[in-house]
């Protein structure tokens, strides 16, 4: 696993930089320092909720804003949220692609 966000002590001191590969020794050391949570790269943990597609999220957005589209401010807000949803799905797709590439590289190395 690779750290996705810097790990900081309560004092704000950075203990591990983003991109650091976790090892058993590093995990033990972080536990000794009372670090209880870190963020790692990759697909989020399966919380048993179905994955919502980009099209489904955009359809939901359209539904929520349909009654207020004559308001220019609300229309602008909808566009901001629309771009955010697209960006979120693009990042997720990129992360999944990277994870798949990593898996195939690991499998090739084991062969």
C-alpha positions, -999 to 999 in steps of 0.1 A, spaced: 0 0 0 11 36 -7 2 66 15 -21 90 -3 -19 119 21 10 129 44 9 114 79 13 140 106 19 139 143 -5 158 166 21 186 166 18 189 128 52 174 121 51 152 89 60 117 98 55 101 63 52 119 30 26 112 4 38 83 -19 56 64 9 52 27 6 39 11 38 60 -17 53 54 -39 83 81 -20 102 66 14 92 31 4 103 45 -8 137 64 25 141 32 45 133 13 24 158 39 32 185 34 69 178 -4 64 183 -12 71 147 -46 54 143 -56 64 108 -39 69 74 -52 73 39 -38 49 12 -40 51 -25 -65 30 -44 -102 23 -46 -122 30 -15 -131 1 8 -163 -16 -3 -190 -3 20 -216 -26 3 -233 4 -13 -237 0 -50 -213 21 -71 -232 50 -88 -222 56 -124 -215 90 -138 -247 89 -158 -267 80 -127 -252 109 -108 -258 134 -136 -294 122 -139 -299 127 -101 -284 162 -104 -308 170 -133 -337 158 -112 -328 178 -82 -323 211 -101 -352 208 -126 -375 230 -107 -350 259 -103 -333 261 -137 -350 294 -145 -328 309 -117 -294 319 -131 -276 314 -98 -290 279 -94 -282 270 -130 -246 282 -124 -245 261 -91 -257 231 -111 -228 235 -136 -203 237 -108 -216 205 -92 -218 188 -126 -181 196 -132 -172 183 -97 -191 150 -104 -172 146 -137 -139 153 -121 -146 128 -92 -155 101 -117 -124 108 -138 -101 106 -108 -118 73 -97 -113 59 -132 -77 70 -132 -71 53 -98 -88 21 -109 -66 21 -141 -35 26 -120 -45 -2 -96 -52 -25 -126 -18 -17 -141 -1 -23 -108 -18 -57 -105 -8 -67 -140 28 -56 -134 29 -75 -101 15 -106 -118 41 -103 -146 69 -100 -121 57 -132 -103 57 -152 -136 
